[in-house]
Amino acid sequence: MGTDRNQILLALSDNNAERNRVDPRRQLAALYREIKDFRNTIAATERKLEILDREYQERQDELDELILNGPRWEEEIASSKDKMVRQRGLTLKDMLEIQQDVVRLEESLYFGEARANDLRGLLIQYEKNREKLISRSRELKANYNQHAEVYNQEKAKTDVLMAEFASTENQLLEGLKPEERAIYREALRSNPENPVVKLEGEICGGCRIVLSRQLLKQVNQGAQLIFCENCLRIILPPE
């Protein structure tokens, strides 16, 4: 029975070592990081697009207001000039006030037209930048979808493979007594790579230290499962 037990423990350790060796979760982690980077970049691009759209609308509203104000200013300028020509008996103070109004309105009209031209140029640039951001967002989303598809395919393969390792482990564990399973799991926590090793002469096959005489005797007797005092692996007799 001890030999059967030892064979099961070695098979469990080998199954675990193989699972760690071919563990594709590292590759999945790298793919997931790429997907996450794409997702973050897409979100940042869309935030830029939202800000750009908001600024575009603000500039468009300002331009619309200037376009509406232009004819009104022109009308007021013409009315004021006509008043100076047609009205008789205006005092010097009235004339000065009308002239100041005309100057103010002409300045508003001049600077309004200059600002309107600037806004038209900004809006054209906004539209160009918006097209670039939209194109960039589409490209990022296409790449994201491609990587997500690869990730899902690899994850499906990984799930099948890891399920096979888990099934083998469960089948092997059924051949052990409850206390032996507990000992194996304790060794596995301490040594995820290879929790079970064989004795090599007087040396632990895991950490390579020389065992004490008492521990050597216990291992070779094989009556119970023995932990290495140093690495906490289960040490089996060489037979």
Disulfide bonds with the S-S distance in Angstrom:
none
